[in-house]
Amino acid sequence: MRISTILDHIDTGHMALPEFQRGYVWNRDQVRGLFDSMYRRHPVGGLLVWATQSEKAAARGDGVVAPGVVKLLLDGQQRITSLYGVARGKPPKFFDGNERAFTGLMFHVGDEVFEFYQPVKMKGDPMWIDVSELMRGGSDGLEEMIERISQHPDVGMKAMRFAGRLSRVLGVLDIDLHIEEVTGEDKTLDVVVDIFNRVNSGGTKLSKGDLALAKICSDWPAARDEMKAKLKEWEEAGYHFNLDWMLRSVNTVLTGEAKFQYLHNKSAEDVQDAMKRANRQIDNCLNMIAGRLGLDHNRVIFARFAIPVMVRYLDQKHGRLSEVERDKLLFWFAQAGMWGRYSGSTETYIDKDLEALEGEGAGAEQLIDQLRLWHGALRVQPDHFTGWSLGARFYPVLYMITRMGQARDWGTGLELRANLLGKMSALEVHHIFPKSQLYKCEYARSEVNALANFCFLTKDTNLDISNRLPEEYFPDIEQNYPGALASQWIPMDPDLWRISRFRDFLEARKVLLANEVNLRMEELLHGDNQWIEGPASEVAAPTMVGGGITSEEEEQELMALNEWITQQGLASGELSFDFTHPESGEQRAIFDLAWPHGLQEELTQPVAVLLNEGPEVLAVASEAGYRFFTSVDRFREYVRREVQTEAEA
């Protein structure tokens, strides 16, 4: 079928994009490469479509699907979207992506190259032709463009040659693309999605959540947009969740199960109702977690897969919990995060915890019982603060006790309770003993970035202290704000403030931190301390955890990289990924930025970015089958060369 006819079919609604397809992910280099290949009449591959009745077709976007048989693109979305965007000068109705990828494509009639518009280089140069203008004008526009070029004094005898080149560019619309059709009554959505995944072996495979959402959208087309709007609302509040995570809560509310397959037979009305209930209870959960525990932004929500379980519980209770019930539920949430309850087989543990909510008398206490049976004693020991880096499992715990208790800022004397100072931009990690001073004394990186060397201060205070040693600035703080040091669990023996006693300082502070966590956990239990009582011998001291983000600068660099990834239409990675033993949940290492299911989910090997890490962390990543990169530039190059060039879907 001629490309021009295909584009007409998109305009009339006879060809569309199935709801389960993801958005447009090509970049300008890929668009330029496509047009260069087609100009030279190189093969660019055919299309695969699903021919089905329009009433059964769940198509993306707000375009009208034509009555009768409609053809849904299974393979060729990126090529056809690029061709449509350039030829029409605007994206198709089903478009979801960055239209700048195909806006402003130019062709140089002399050099026969395609490039995107650059004002300094191209403005006023008649050799550069706007490809969209040429294609929108058709044959009449071609004649006008040839005449305009011919009038330029530098063209002269080359006019006829240039006219032929412009005709060749316009002739791209007359190229025939082979179309293969998937048809038949037996081609259900399940079958078609399986075909899609097989054909797009170089593209982005659909996850189980995508398939469940595709089925939902076939009956309720607005589902994806409504979910994205809610995700955007949470993002603006500082919480970055994805569709799969949100759908998990919808699933638990509606089915009481973790696996998405239980959603498949639910009606659109059921799903709509469940989504409203789930969203309401997610909001309740986030408010409870932020208001009572102080965990008020994305970086410190360390048990996010516990939230679908909490949502189920709150929905059963219609959102009404007594203060004791609420606090015990939050105790369970915090403990699930501390011990990595959901770091292994997520669905398995969600299902086990959902079972604890069924039957007479089920509730938060049953969840705590199950956690105790799985992990053992729930009392925190000093050695649990042996971890290091911003990604350590107990980093959110340190933030939590700072927000829950009477911790005070060292520059203002004000309490750092929840809702007082806003998000992390206002509350920063402070190295008590400055990094530069510790490195001068040849302390190891793991010691420099030990959790016991962290506290939280306002940005102004952090800047004011700069790289002074505690023995210099601690006396001033104690004089100006008596008790402020102790409020942040600082050992008050001045001898421990000397850099030569740094290791002793860490050991002493770990004891104070553990005592504070246990005190706050006891508060949540309202005196019912049966779950945290028990001898210390029940808890094995953790091994030293390697890896992780060790500075605000490193964190900002990784966040910028993650944002770039999402701009390419790929799934965002997990910052400070908690890599654990799949069965025991034991934390083995922290990867700075990771895609545990690959950049193309469930299709490519796991990927990680590991900046400034030692050989031990790299060995763990390699042993686990991760493809890892130790520089941002090399990772970007990998994405461009090996992912985006194969992302034709």
C-alpha positions as CSV (number, residue, x, y, z in Angstrom):
1,M,0.0,0.0,0.0
2,R,1.3,3.5,-0.9
3,I,2.4,5.6,2.1
4,S,0.1,8.4,1.0
5,T,-2.8,6.0,1.2
6,I,-1.7,4.7,4.6
7,L,-1.7,8.3,5.9
8,D,-5.1,8.9,4.4
9,H,-6.4,5.8,6.2
10,I,-5.1,7.2,9.5
11,D,-7.0,10.4,8.8
12,T,-10.2,8.6,8.1
13,G,-9.9,6.2,11.0
14,H,-9.4,3.1,8.9
15,M,-6.0,2.6,10.4
16,A,-5.2,3.3,14.1
17,L,-2.9,2.3,17.0
18,P,-4.1,-0.4,19.5
19,E,-4.5,0.8,23.0
20,F,-1.8,-1.6,24.3
21,Q,0.9,0.1,22.2
22,R,3.2,2.4,24.0
23,G,4.0,5.9,22.9
24,Y,6.3,7.3,20.3
25,V,10.0,6.9,21.3
26,W,12.1,7.8,18.2
27,N,14.5,10.6,18.3
28,R,15.6,13.0,15.5
29,D,18.5,10.9,14.4
30,Q,16.2,8.0,13.7
31,V,13.7,10.2,11.9
32,R,16.5,11.6,9.7
33,G,17.8,8.1,9.1
34,L,14.4,6.9,8.0
35,F,13.9,9.7,5.4
36,D,17.5,9.3,4.1
37,S,16.8,5.6,3.6
38,M,13.5,6.2,1.8
39,Y,15.0,9.0,-0.3
40,R,17.6,6.5,-1.5
41,R,14.9,3.9,-1.9
42,H,16.5,1.5,0.5
43,P,14.2,-1.1,2.1
44,V,12.7,0.0,5.4
45,G,10.6,-3.0,6.2
46,G,6.8,-3.7,6.0
47,L,4.0,-3.3,8.4
48,L,2.0,-5.7,10.5
49,V,-1.6,-4.9,11.3
50,W,-4.4,-6.5,13.2
51,A,-7.6,-6.4,11.1
52,T,-10.6,-6.4,13.4
53,Q,-14.1,-5.1,13.6
54,S,-14.2,-1.5,14.8
55,E,-16.5,-2.2,17.7
56,K,-13.9,-4.6,19.1
57,A,-11.0,-2.2,18.4
58,A,-9.5,-0.4,21.4
59,A,-7.6,2.3,19.7
60,R,-5.3,5.0,21.3
61,G,-6.0,8.7,21.2
62,D,-9.2,10.7,20.5
63,G,-9.5,10.0,16.8
64,V,-12.7,8.4,15.5
65,V,-12.4,4.8,14.4
66,A,-14.2,4.2,11.1
67,P,-17.1,1.7,11.1
68,G,-16.5,-1.8,9.7
69,V,-13.0,-3.3,9.6
70,V,-10.2,-1.2,11.1
71,K,-6.5,-2.0,10.9
72,L,-4.5,-1.6,14.1
73,L,-0.7,-1.2,13.8
74,L,1.2,-3.9,15.5
75,D,4.6,-3.3,13.9
76,G,5.6,-0.1,12.3
77,Q,4.3,2.6,14.7
78,Q,7.5,4.6,14.8
79,R,8.0,4.7,11.0
80,I,4.4,5.5,10.3
81,T,4.2,8.1,13.0
82,S,7.4,9.8,11.7
83,L,6.1,9.8,8.2
84,Y,2.7,11.2,9.2
85,G,4.3,13.8,11.4
86,V,6.6,15.1,8.6
87,A,4.1,14.8,5.8
88,R,1.2,16.4,7.6
89,G,3.3,18.8,9.7
90,K,1.5,17.6,12.8
91,P,1.2,14.4,14.8
92,P,-1.6,11.8,14.3
93,K,-4.5,11.6,16.7
94,F,-3.1,8.6,18.4
95,F,0.3,10.4,19.1
96,D,1.8,10.2,22.6
97,G,5.4,11.5,22.7
98,N,7.7,14.4,21.8
99,E,6.7,15.8,18.5
100,R,9.9,17.8,18.3
101,A,11.4,14.5,17.1
102,F,9.9,15.1,13.7
103,T,9.4,18.9,13.6
104,G,11.5,21.0,11.3
105,L,13.0,18.3,9.0
106,M,15.0,20.0,6.2
107,F,16.5,18.7,3.0
108,H,19.6,20.2,1.3
109,V,19.1,19.9,-2.5
110,G,22.8,20.3,-3.2
111,D,24.3,17.9,-0.7
112,E,21.2,15.5,-0.6
113,V,21.2,15.3,3.2
114,F,18.4,15.6,5.8
115,E,18.9,17.6,8.9
116,F,16.7,19.4,11.4
117,Y,16.4,23.2,11.3
118,Q,19.2,25.2,12.6
119,P,18.6,29.0,12.2
120,V,22.2,30.1,12.0
121,K,23.1,27.5,9.5
122,M,19.9,27.4,7.3
123,K,18.1,30.8,7.5
124,G,18.0,32.5,4.2
125,D,19.8,29.6,2.4
126,P,17.5,28.5,-0.6
127,M,19.3,25.1,-0.7
128,W,17.5,24.0,2.5
129,I,14.0,22.9,1.8
130,D,11.3,22.3,4.5
131,V,10.2,18.7,3.9
132,S,6.8,19.2,5.6
133,E,6.1,22.2,3.4
134,L,7.1,20.3,0.3
135,M,4.9,17.3,1.2
136,R,1.9,19.3,2.3
137,G,2.1,21.3,-1.0
138,G,2.0,18.2,-3.2
139,S,2.7,18.6,-7.0
140,D,1.5,22.2,-7.0
141,G,3.8,23.1,-4.1
142,L,6.7,21.3,-5.9
143,E,6.4,23.5,-8.9
144,E,6.3,26.6,-6.8
145,M,9.4,25.5,-4.8
146,I,11.3,24.6,-8.0
147,E,10.5,28.0,-9.4
148,R,11.6,29.8,-6.2
149,I,14.9,27.9,-6.2
150,S,15.5,28.6,-9.9
151,Q,15.4,32.3,-9.3
152,H,18.4,32.2,-7.0
153,P,21.6,33.3,-8.9
154,D,23.7,30.4,-7.5
155,V,21.4,27.7,-8.9
156,G,21.7,28.4,-12.6
157,M,22.1,25.2,-14.7
158,K,21.6,23.0,-11.6
159,A,17.9,23.8,-11.5
160,M,16.8,20.7,-13.4
161,R,19.0,18.4,-11.2
162,F,17.6,20.0,-8.0
163,A,14.0,19.6,-9.4
164,G,14.6,15.9,-9.8
165,R,15.9,15.6,-6.2
166,L,12.8,17.5,-4.8
167,S,10.6,15.2,-6.8
168,R,12.4,12.2,-5.3
169,V,11.7,13.6,-1.8
170,L,8.0,14.1,-2.6
171,G,8.0,10.6,-4.2
172,V,8.6,9.1,-0.7
173,L,4.8,9.3,-0.3
174,D,4.3,7.0,-3.4
175,I,6.5,4.2,-2.0
176,D,4.7,1.0,-1.5
177,L,5.0,-0.7,1.9
178,H,4.1,-4.3,2.3
179,I,1.3,-4.9,4.8
180,E,0.8,-8.2,6.5
181,E,-2.5,-8.7,8.3
182,V,-3.4,-10.7,11.4
183,T,-7.1,-11.7,11.0
184,G,-9.5,-14.3,12.2
185,E,-12.1,-14.8,14.9
186,D,-9.4,-16.7,17.0
187,K,-7.2,-13.6,17.2
188,T,-8.2,-12.5,20.7
189,L,-6.4,-9.7,22.5
190,D,-4.3,-12.2,24.3
191,V,-3.2,-13.8,21.0
192,V,-2.5,-10.5,19.3
193,V,-0.5,-9.2,22.2
194,D,1.6,-12.4,22.1
195,I,2.1,-11.8,18.4
196,F,3.1,-8.2,19.1
197,N,5.7,-9.3,21.7
198,R,7.1,-11.9,19.4
199,V,7.4,-9.5,16.4
200,N,8.8,-6.7,18.4
201,S,11.7,-8.6,19.7
202,G,13.9,-5.5,19.4
203,G,11.2,-3.2,20.8
204,T,9.5,-2.7,24.1
205,K,7.7,-5.8,25.2
206,L,4.4,-5.4,27.0
207,S,4.5,-6.2,30.7
208,K,1.8,-8.1,32.5
209,G,0.5,-4.7,33.7
210,D,0.4,-3.4,30.1
211,L,-1.7,-6.4,29.0
212,A,-4.1,-6.0,31.9
213,L,-4.4,-2.3,31.1
214,A,-5.0,-3.1,27.4
215,K,-7.9,-5.3,28.4
216,I,-9.3,-2.6,30.6
217,C,-9.0,0.0,27.9
218,S,-10.8,-2.2,25.4
219,D,-13.9,-1.6,27.5
220,W,-13.0,1.7,29.0
221,P,-10.8,3.7,26.6
222,A,-10.3,6.7,29.0
223,A,-8.6,4.4,31.6
224,R,-5.0,5.1,30.7
225,D,-5.5,8.9,30.5
226,E,-7.3,9.0,33.9
227,M,-4.5,6.9,35.5
228,K,-1.9,9.1,34.0
229,A,-3.6,12.2,35.3
230,K,-3.6,10.8,38.9
231,L,0.0,9.8,38.6
232,K,0.8,13.4,37.5
233,E,-1.0,14.6,40.6
234,W,1.1,12.4,42.9
235,E,4.3,13.5,41.0
236,E,3.5,17.1,41.7
237,A,3.3,16.2,45.4
238,G,6.7,14.6,45.2
239,Y,5.8,10.9,44.7
240,H,6.9,9.2,41.4
241,F,4.9,6.1,40.8
242,N,4.1,4.2,37.6
243,L,1.1,2.7,35.9
244,D,2.0,-0.9,37.0
245,W,2.2,0.2,40.7
246,M,-1.1,2.1,40.5
247,L,-2.8,-0.8,38.7
248,R,-1.6,-3.1,41.5
249,S,-3.7,-1.2,44.0
250,V,-6.7,-1.2,41.7
251,N,-6.2,-5.0,41.5
252,T,-6.0,-5.5,45.3
253,V,-9.1,-3.4,45.9
254,L,-11.1,-5.2,43.2
255,T,-9.9,-8.8,43.5
256,G,-7.9,-9.2,46.8
257,E,-5.1,-10.6,44.7
258,A,-1.7,-9.3,43.5
259,K,-1.6,-11.0,40.1
260,F,-3.0,-8.9,37.2
261,Q,-4.6,-11.9,35.6
262,Y,-7.5,-11.6,38.1
263,L,-8.5,-8.3,36.4
264,H,-9.1,-9.8,33.0
265,N,-12.7,-10.8,33.5
266,K,-13.8,-7.6,35.4
267,S,-16.2,-5.2,33.7
268,A,-15.4,-1.6,32.9
269,E,-17.8,-0.5,35.6
270,D,-16.1,-2.7,38.2
271,V,-12.6,-1.3,37.3
272,Q,-13.8,2.3,37.3
273,D,-15.3,1.9,40.7
274,A,-12.2,0.1,42.0
275,M,-9.9,2.8,40.6
276,K,-11.9,5.5,42.4
277,R,-11.7,3.6,45.7
278,A,-8.0,2.7,45.2
279,N,-7.0,6.3,44.5
280,R,-8.9,7.6,47.5
281,Q,-7.2,5.1,49.8
282,I,-3.7,5.7,48.2
283,D,-4.2,9.3,49.1
284,N,-5.1,8.3,52.6
285,C,-2.0,6.1,52.8
286,L,0.3,8.8,51.6
287,N,-1.2,11.3,54.1
288,M,-0.8,8.8,56.9
289,I,2.7,8.0,56.0
290,A,3.7,11.6,55.6
291,G,1.8,13.0,58.5
292,R,2.6,10.3,61.1
293,L,6.0,8.9,59.9
294,G,7.2,12.1,58.1
295,L,8.1,10.1,54.9
296,D,6.9,12.9,52.7
297,H,8.5,12.4,49.3
298,N,9.6,9.7,46.8
299,R,13.1,9.1,47.9
300,V,12.1,7.9,51.4
301,I,9.0,5.8,50.5
302,F,11.0,2.6,51.1
303,A,8.1,0.1,51.1
304,R,6.0,1.3,48.2
305,F,4.7,-2.2,47.4
306,A,3.3,-2.4,50.9
307,I,0.9,0.4,49.9
308,P,-1.4,-1.9,47.7
309,V,-1.9,-4.1,50.8
310,M,-2.7,-1.0,53.0
311,V,-5.1,0.2,50.3
312,R,-7.0,-3.1,50.4
313,Y,-7.1,-2.9,54.2
314,L,-8.3,0.7,54.2
315,D,-10.9,-0.1,51.5
316,Q,-12.3,-2.9,53.7
317,K,-12.5,-0.5,56.6
318,H,-14.0,2.3,54.3
319,G,-11.0,4.4,55.3
320,R,-12.0,4.6,58.9
321,L,-9.4,3.4,61.4
322,S,-9.0,4.1,65.1
323,E,-5.7,5.8,66.1
324,V,-4.4,2.5,67.4
325,E,-5.3,0.6,64.2
326,R,-3.7,3.3,62.1
327,D,-0.5,3.3,64.1
328,K,-0.1,-0.4,64.0
329,L,-0.6,-0.4,60.3
330,L,2.1,2.2,60.0
331,F,4.3,0.1,62.3
332,W,3.9,-2.7,59.8
333,F,4.6,-0.5,56.9
334,A,7.8,0.9,58.4
335,Q,9.0,-2.6,59.5
336,A,8.3,-4.0,56.0
337,G,10.6,-1.3,54.6
338,M,13.3,-1.9,57.1
339,W,13.6,-5.6,56.5
340,G,13.0,-5.5,52.7
341,R,9.7,-7.4,52.7
342,Y,9.0,-6.6,49.1
343,S,12.6,-6.7,47.8
344,G,12.3,-10.2,46.5
345,S,9.3,-11.9,44.9
346,T,6.9,-8.9,45.1
347,E,3.7,-10.6,43.9
348,T,4.3,-13.6,46.2
349,Y,4.6,-11.5,49.4
350,I,1.8,-9.2,48.5
351,D,-0.5,-12.2,48.1
352,K,0.7,-13.6,51.5
353,D,0.0,-10.3,53.2
354,L,-3.4,-10.0,51.5
355,E,-4.3,-13.4,52.9
356,A,-3.7,-12.0,56.4
357,L,-6.5,-9.4,55.7
358,E,-9.1,-12.1,55.1
359,G,-11.3,-13.8,57.6
360,E,-12.7,-12.8,61.0
361,G,-10.5,-10.6,63.1
362,A,-8.0,-10.1,60.3
363,G,-6.1,-6.8,60.2
364,A,-2.9,-5.0,61.0
365,E,-2.0,-7.3,63.9
366,Q,-2.1,-10.3,61.6
367,L,0.2,-8.5,59.1
368,I,2.7,-7.8,61.9
369,D,2.5,-11.5,63.1
370,Q,3.3,-12.6,59.6
371,L,6.2,-10.2,59.3
372,R,7.6,-11.4,62.6
373,L,7.3,-15.1,61.5
374,W,9.1,-14.2,58.2
375,H,11.9,-12.0,59.6
376,G,12.2,-12.8,63.3
377,A,12.5,-10.2,66.1
378,L,11.5,-6.7,64.9
379,R,13.6,-4.7,67.4
380,V,16.4,-2.6,65.8
381,Q,19.9,-3.2,66.9
382,P,22.9,-0.7,66.5
383,D,24.4,-2.9,63.8
384,H,21.4,-2.3,61.5
385,F,22.8,1.2,61.0
386,T,26.1,-0.2,59.7
387,G,24.9,0.5,56.1
388,W,26.1,3.4,54.1
389,S,25.1,5.7,51.2
390,L,21.8,7.5,50.4
391,G,20.4,4.2,49.2
392,A,20.9,2.1,52.3
393,R,17.7,0.5,53.6
394,F,18.0,2.4,56.9
395,Y,18.5,5.8,55.2
396,P,14.7,6.4,55.1
397,V,14.6,5.2,58.8
398,L,17.0,8.0,59.7
399,Y,14.8,10.5,57.8
400,M,11.7,9.0,59.6
401,I,13.0,9.4,63.1
402,T,14.2,12.9,62.2
403,R,10.6,13.9,61.2
404,M,8.8,11.9,63.9
405,G,10.8,13.1,67.0
406,Q,12.1,16.3,68.3
407,A,15.2,16.6,66.0
408,R,16.2,20.2,65.7
409,D,18.0,22.2,63.0
410,W,21.5,23.3,64.1
411,G,21.3,26.7,62.5
412,T,17.8,27.8,63.7
413,G,17.0,25.6,66.6
414,L,13.6,24.8,65.0
415,E,12.2,21.2,65.1
416,L,12.4,19.3,61.8
417,R,9.0,17.7,62.1
418,A,6.9,16.7,59.1
419,N,5.2,19.5,57.1
420,L,7.4,22.1,58.6
421,L,10.1,22.5,55.9
422,G,8.7,20.9,52.8
423,K,10.5,18.4,50.6
424,M,14.1,17.4,50.3
425,S,15.0,20.6,48.5
426,A,14.6,22.3,51.8
427,L,15.9,19.5,54.0
428,E,19.4,18.3,53.0
429,V,21.6,15.4,54.0
430,H,24.6,16.7,56.1
431,H,27.8,14.8,56.7
432,I,28.5,15.4,60.3
433,F,32.2,14.8,59.8
434,P,32.9,16.5,56.4
435,K,33.9,14.2,53.5
436,S,36.9,16.2,52.4
437,Q,38.4,16.1,55.9
438,L,37.8,12.4,56.3
439,Y,39.3,11.6,52.9
440,K,42.4,13.6,53.9
441,C,42.7,11.2,56.9
442,E,42.4,8.2,54.6
443,Y,39.1,6.9,55.9
444,A,37.3,4.5,53.5
445,R,34.5,5.6,51.3
446,S,32.1,3.3,53.2
447,E,33.0,5.0,56.5
448,V,32.8,8.5,55.1
449,N,29.3,7.8,53.8
450,A,28.1,5.7,56.8
451,L,24.5,6.3,57.9
452,A,25.8,7.2,61.3
453,N,27.7,10.1,59.8
454,F,24.4,11.5,58.3
455,C,21.9,13.9,59.7
456,F,19.3,16.3,58.1
457,L,19.6,20.0,58.2
458,T,18.1,23.0,56.4
459,K,20.0,24.0,53.3
460,D,21.2,27.3,54.8
461,T,22.6,25.5,57.9
462,N,24.3,22.9,55.7
463,L,26.0,25.7,53.7
464,D,26.9,27.6,56.8
465,I,28.7,24.7,58.5
466,S,30.5,23.9,55.2
467,N,33.5,21.5,55.8
468,R,34.2,22.4,59.4
469,L,34.9,19.6,61.8
470,P,32.5,18.8,64.7
471,E,35.1,19.8,67.3
472,E,35.0,23.3,65.7
473,Y,31.3,23.8,65.2
474,F,29.6,21.6,67.8
475,P,30.4,23.9,70.7
476,D,28.9,26.9,69.0
477,I,25.7,24.9,68.3
478,E,25.4,23.7,71.9
479,Q,25.9,27.2,73.1
480,N,23.4,28.8,70.8
481,Y,20.8,26.0,70.9
482,P,21.2,23.8,74.0
483,G,20.0,20.3,73.4
484,A,20.0,20.6,69.5
485,L,23.0,18.2,69.2
486,A,21.4,15.6,71.4
487,S,18.1,15.9,69.5
488,Q,20.0,14.6,66.5
489,W,21.5,11.7,68.5
490,I,25.0,13.1,68.8
491,P,27.2,11.5,71.5
492,M,27.9,14.3,73.9
493,D,31.4,13.2,74.8
494,P,33.6,16.0,73.3
495,D,36.4,13.6,72.9
496,L,34.4,11.7,70.3
497,W,34.0,14.9,68.2
498,R,37.7,14.7,67.2
499,I,38.4,13.2,63.7
500,S,40.9,10.8,65.2
501,R,37.9,9.2,67.1
502,F,35.6,9.1,64.1
503,R,35.1,5.4,64.2
504,D,34.2,5.5,67.9
505,F,31.8,8.3,67.2
506,L,30.0,6.1,64.6
507,E,29.7,3.2,67.0
508,A,28.3,5.4,69.8
509,R,25.8,7.2,67.5
510,K,24.5,3.9,66.1
511,V,23.5,2.9,69.6
512,L,21.6,6.2,70.0
513,L,19.9,5.8,66.6
514,A,18.8,2.3,67.3
515,N,17.3,3.3,70.7
516,E,15.4,6.2,69.0
517,V,13.9,3.9,66.3
518,N,12.7,1.4,68.9
519,L,11.2,4.3,71.0
520,R,9.3,5.5,67.9
521,M,8.1,2.0,67.0
522,E,6.9,1.5,70.6
523,E,4.9,4.7,70.3
524,L,3.2,3.3,67.2
525,L,2.3,0.1,69.1
526,H,0.7,2.1,72.0
527,G,2.4,-0.1,74.6
528,D,1.6,-3.4,72.9
529,N,5.2,-4.3,72.4
530,Q,5.0,-8.1,72.0
531,W,6.3,-7.9,68.4
532,I,9.5,-6.1,69.2
533,E,10.3,-7.8,72.5
534,G,12.9,-10.6,72.5
535,P,16.6,-11.1,72.9
536,A,19.0,-9.3,70.6
537,S,20.5,-12.7,69.6
538,E,17.4,-13.3,67.5
539,V,18.7,-10.6,65.0
540,A,21.7,-11.3,63.0
541,A,24.0,-8.4,62.4
542,P,23.9,-7.4,58.8
543,T,26.8,-7.6,56.5
544,M,28.3,-4.4,55.1
545,V,26.2,-3.2,52.1
546,G,28.2,-2.0,49.2
547,G,27.4,0.6,46.6
548,G,24.9,3.4,46.5
549,I,24.6,7.2,46.0
550,T,27.1,9.0,48.2
551,S,26.5,12.7,47.4
552,E,23.8,15.2,46.4
553,E,25.8,15.9,43.2
554,E,25.8,12.2,42.3
555,E,22.1,12.0,43.0
556,Q,21.3,15.0,40.8
557,E,23.4,13.5,37.9
558,L,21.5,10.3,38.2
559,M,18.1,12.0,38.4
560,A,18.9,14.0,35.3
561,L,19.9,10.8,33.5
562,N,16.6,9.2,34.6
563,E,14.7,12.2,33.3
564,W,16.5,11.9,29.9
565,I,15.5,8.2,29.7
566,T,11.8,9.0,30.2
567,Q,12.1,11.7,27.5
568,Q,13.2,8.9,25.1
569,G,10.0,7.1,25.8
570,L,11.6,4.4,28.0
571,A,10.7,3.4,31.5
572,S,12.4,5.3,34.3
573,G,14.9,3.3,36.4
574,E,15.0,2.9,40.2
575,L,17.3,5.2,42.1
576,S,19.3,3.5,44.8
577,F,18.0,0.1,43.8
578,D,18.0,-2.3,46.7
579,F,19.5,-5.5,45.2
580,T,18.6,-8.4,47.4
581,H,18.7,-12.2,47.6
582,P,15.5,-13.2,45.8
583,E,14.3,-15.6,48.5
584,S,15.5,-14.2,51.8
585,G,15.2,-10.5,51.0
586,E,18.8,-10.0,52.4
587,Q,20.3,-6.8,51.0
588,R,23.4,-7.6,49.0
589,A,24.2,-4.3,47.4
590,I,22.8,-0.9,46.3
591,F,22.9,0.0,42.6
592,D,22.9,3.7,41.9
593,L,20.3,3.5,39.1
594,A,18.9,0.2,37.9
595,W,16.4,-1.4,35.5
596,P,16.0,-4.9,37.1
597,H,13.8,-6.0,34.2
598,G,15.9,-4.3,31.5
599,L,15.3,-1.1,29.6
600,Q,12.9,-3.2,27.5
601,E,10.9,-4.9,30.2
602,E,11.2,-8.6,30.4
603,L,13.0,-8.7,27.1
604,T,16.5,-7.5,27.6
605,Q,18.9,-8.2,30.5
606,P,18.9,-6.1,33.7
607,V,20.8,-2.9,33.4
608,A,22.5,-0.6,36.0
609,V,24.5,2.6,36.2
610,L,27.1,2.3,38.9
611,L,29.1,5.5,39.4
612,N,32.3,5.5,41.5
613,E,31.7,2.0,42.8
614,G,34.4,-0.5,43.9
615,P,35.1,-3.9,42.4
616,E,32.9,-5.7,45.0
617,V,29.7,-4.0,43.8
618,L,30.6,-4.5,40.1
619,A,31.2,-8.2,40.9
620,V,27.7,-8.5,42.5
621,A,26.1,-6.8,39.5
622,S,28.0,-9.0,37.1
623,E,27.1,-12.2,39.0
624,A,23.4,-11.2,39.0
625,G,23.4,-10.9,35.2
626,Y,23.3,-7.1,35.0
627,R,24.8,-5.2,32.2
628,F,26.3,-2.2,34.0
629,F,27.9,1.1,33.0
630,T,30.3,3.1,35.1
631,S,29.8,6.4,33.3
632,V,26.7,8.3,32.3
633,D,28.1,9.0,28.8
634,R,28.7,5.3,28.1
635,F,25.2,4.5,29.2
636,R,23.6,7.1,27.0
637,E,25.6,5.8,24.0
638,Y,24.3,2.3,24.8
639,V,20.7,3.6,24.8
640,R,21.2,5.4,21.5
641,R,23.0,2.5,19.7
642,E,21.4,-0.6,21.1
643,V,18.0,0.4,22.4
644,Q,16.6,3.2,20.3
645,T,17.8,1.8,17.0
646,E,15.8,-1.3,17.8
647,A,12.8,0.4,19.3
648,E,10.7,0.0,16.2
649,A,7.3,-1.0,17.6
